[in-house]
C-alpha cells in the first residue's frame, strides 16, 4: 500500500503527465493511474476533481464538454502551454528525487525481508 502522503504528492505530476499524452476525462485519468501503478494507487472522483479544478484555475489545464454516443456527455481536460511547462518542471523535480534514491538503494532495489 502506498502512503496517502506519497499519493497526494504525486497527483499533480500524474495528471499533468497523463494529459501531456493527450486530452482525457476524469474517470479515464483515474483508470490510467490505476493501470500504471498496478492498482497500488486508487483515486476517487473526490480526490481527482478538486485537483483538476485547481490546475484549471491556475491556467495549467483547460476543459471542454463533449457529447458521447450512448453515454452522458463528458468533461475533457487538456494541458495548456503553461501546463506543459509545469509538467516539465514537475518531471525534473521527481527525477532528482528518483536519482537520489537510486544512489541510496541501487538501480534494482530488492525489498528487504522484515
Protein Blocks (a to p, Z undefined) as FASTA:
>chain_A
ZZfklmmmmmmmmmmmmmmnoccdfklmmmmmmmmnnomaccdfklmmmmmmmmmmnopa
ccdddddehiacdddddddfklmmmmmmmmmmmmmmmmmmmmmnopbdcdddZZ
